[in-house]
Amino acid sequence: MPSTKFSELIKGDVPVLVDFTAEWCGPCKMLKPVLEDLKKQMGDKVRIIKIDVDQNPQISSAYHIQGVPTVMVFKNGQMKWRQSGVMSAGDYVRAIESA
């Protein structure tokens, strides 16, 4: 995914949760059901996209991703929140609602 497409994905007024992930990352696999639960709770109030850091090094570098998983919330193209590691769906809901 070229970075121009990434900038298109994050610029709407619906919050976008971006999960920077990698195939080899154990905690990233633990995050998958949490994000599925989050999507069930929030529905159309959030978009969730995954960015594989190994396949998208330019995006990962642009956002200074040092470890995975790193989760960011964007709204209107602006980063509103960022956290590394796995959290509960409720924690992500609060982060998105405050964005």
N, C-alpha and C positions, 0 to 999 in steps of 0.2 A: 504494500500500500504506500504510494508516494506521499510525502509530507503534505503536498497541496490537498490531497484527498483528506488527510487527517485534519487539516485546518477547517475543511468544509464540515466534517463530522462534528466538531466541537463548537461550532459557532451558533447553533440554534438557541432558543430561549428555554428549551427543555434541558434540564441538567443531563450531562453525559458523564457516566462513571467509566473511567478507562482503567482496565486491569493490565498492567505491564507484567507479562508472564514469560515462562520458558517451559519447553517440554520436559526438561530434566529436573525441574524444581518441584520437590515434594510438597512444601507448603502451598504452592500454586494449585496443586491438585486438591488440597483441602479447601481452597477458596471456592472452587467450582460450585458445590452444593449451597454454600452461603450466598453466592451471587444469584443462583436459581431461586432461592428463598426470597431474596431481596426483590427480584423481578416479580414474583408472585404478590408480594406485599405492595409494591408501588405501581406495577402495571405500566401504563403509558406515561406516568409522571417522571420516568427516567429512561435513558438509553444506556445500555451496557455494551461496551466494546472491549475486545481483548486485543492487545498488541504483543506479539511475540518479539522479545528483545533481540533474539538471534536473527530473525528474518527482517527486522526493521531497525537496524543499528542507527540510522540517521535520526529517527524520531526519538529513540532511547537516549541518544547523545544530546539532542536538543533539550530534553527535559532532565538531563543529568541523572538518569536512572542508574543507581549504583548496585541495588539489590532487588531481587524479585521474591514475592510479589510486591509491587508498589502500586497503590491505587490512588488515582487522582479524580477529582470532580471538576468538570468544566461547565461554565454557563456563559453563553454569549461570547465564546472564544477565550474567556479568561479562566485561568486556574483558580478555583475557589478553595480547594482543600487537597491535602496530600498526606498519605500515610503509608509506611512500609509494614509488611507483615499481614497476618490474617486477623480480622476482627469479626464481631458478630454482625448479622444482618441488621439488627437494631442500631448498631453504631454507624453503619453505612447510611441507614435511613436518616438518622440525625444529621450526618454530614451533608447529605443531599438536600434536606429540607432547609438547612441554614445557608446553602449556596445562593 
